Amino acid sequence: MRLPAIALVLVALAVAAGPAAATPASREAERIESLRELRTWIAPHRQGTDPLHRAVHADIDALPARGRVFGIDDDMLSLAARLHLIDNARHTIDLAYYIFRRDTVGYAVLDALCDAVRRGVDVRLVVDSVGSMHPTHAELKALDDCAASAGNMVATNGERTAHRARVQVVLFNAVSNVSGRFRAVARKLANRLRENDKPPISVRLNRRSHDKLLITDGRFAEHAAILIGGRNIAGAYFGLDADGSPEPQAYRDLGLLLMPAPVEDGPHVGEVATEYFQALFLHTGNKRLKSREPARALGFYRREQSRMRDARARLESLETFVEAAVAIEADIGANAHPVSARLAHELANLTNRAAVTRALANMRENPNSIMNLLQGLTDGQAVRHIRVVSPYLFFARFPPRDESPVLDEARALRQWLDKDAGRRLDIITNSVLTTDNSLAQAIIDLQMAPMLLLPDDLHRRWQESLWDGRVDEELVNSAAWKRAVGNPQIRFLQTGRADSHHVRGGDTQYGWLHAKFITADRRGFIGTANFDYRSRFLNNEAGFFYDGAGLSRELGETFDKLATDSLAWGSPEWLETRRALIESRGMRAFTTRWQRAIYGFLHGFYLSWLF
């Protein structure tokens, strides 16, 4: 009877002493528990605050980081980096992609995510419901099904917690979100009767998430990594065909890897990116995707998971991928440069009203707007050289009711150049040889390039001369034309040359330009925005403004590589290449021949705002 008595005495002493102080291990477990709760999906009709409103008006600072560019020749390195980050994530993974394709690359990434949740990493995935449209999304539901064998999350001290990892997949502004649209109407009506409104539910099908974002361990400064840029999850963005074979006619793209540098106080760049993702994840137009028992019982998810494993094995059998994976494993941060990085986005576009007629006001009301911040890229800086790369570059003109422009970007750039003869503006965009969007290309060739380079009378004559693809020879051979397109301060280059495989007798494949970045001496921007009207008004976009000479130098080298594969708009070589393409057969020849008609249709019906 003595042992029980001693036990009772010990218990009494413990109670009298009060609760034991939390141990470091228990504090770490509590941190994981709080993090897991913070990352939990909340249905739109149950949200008490508007996540987009908080993100749009957040006070975002430039923060120290290390940045590495994966350039136009780094397709496999960029893919290997994504899989490396997923394979080595310790706590959390967040992904947001406009296109998540059901091909070798897409299935291989899903396999890596499935493995991650099984080892205890909490996974969230946002895919745009239009960019990644599919009737069943069985592959994404199969990823959700991987959570059935999820491991427990790991604390920073390496100990397993009692909290299981999860997979949470949402479709952004889901086309199939019928119940969401009914709830949006019901919430709007109910708010008219409430004294304190609840956040509106917004399901607007023309507002898309154009994101290409991967964040691993975003809340943990020592491990956090952010990968952002133009590459979607699809083989064509990494030089591969759908089956994993090499694809020479692929996208020429670029991405930025950021890793936080130590900060004494306040958030690091990984936390800022994670807060941005949180707003995207909880957007009220989203729809949660879940695996279902009938499909599981019929083996649908097992088949999809088998395809994931096969795709990963197929990818890892490629010698080029193996070499890239070895290089990334050795040092993913190789050649990283110290930078100051500031997140910017266009989240306000998702809920703005009167997107076109209030475009300028909407932009200025978002303090974190990419396009708003670009207006001040040269403020307070003695910038001498601006370089712009974009697949679909548009110069905005926002007229008020009296039709006199309030913002005319082409004119503003010319005025900036006129102030100093030593200033230069270099631009690279697609041509009729390399574009994947002939409608946008018609706007560039008929409006954007002429608006920057040509005086009004030459611009008008250029547009009028292109019927049936024929140019006004007197115009393009005139001294005024040559003087305008040969402006020593402006280079407007378009990718592709006369030896393109699209031209009869040519055999060179120049790919499709899809990179998007701007440099202004040592400062610049890398992100997802194409700088077209859709990027400005309708889509959400994201990216980072940076300050760092090393990063600008590396981007300058990328620009120079693209320039060697390009021709100057309006030059004799450019005009001759257009003629040669028109004389060839195929859809590109047809759309080039009738480019004026395409532009006239888009402009006449105000459809250019959609591109």
Secondary structure, 3 states (H helix, E strand, C coil): CHHHHHHHHHHHHHHHHCCCCCCHHHHHHHHHHHHHHHCCCCCHHHCCCCHHHHHHCCCCCCEEEEEEEECCCCHHHHHHHHHHHHHCCCCEEEEEECCECCCHHHHHHHHHHHHHHHCCCEEEEEEECCCCCCCCCHHHHHHHHHHHHCCEEECCCCCEEEEECCEEEEEECCCCCHHHHHHHHHHHHHHCCCCCCCCCCCCCCCCCECCEEEEECCCCCCCCEEEEECCCECHHHCCECCCCCECCCCEECCEEEEEECCCCCCCCHHHHHHHHHHHHHCCCCCEEECCCHHHHHCCHHHHHHHHHHHHHHHHHCCHHHHHHHHHHHHCCCCCCEEEEEEEEECHHHHCCCCCCCCHHHHHHHCCCEHHHHHCCCCCCCCCCEEEEECCCCCCCEECCCCCCCCEEHHHHHHHHHHCCCCCEEEEEECCCCCCCCHHHHHHHHHHHHHHHHCCHHHHHHHHHHCHHHCCCHHHHCCHHHHHHHCCCCEEEEEECCCCECCCCCCCECCCEECCCEEEECCEEEEECCCCCHHHHHCCECEEEEEECHHHHHHHHHHHHHHHHCEEECCCHHHHHHHHHHHHCCCHHHHHHHCHHHHHHHHHHCCCHHHC
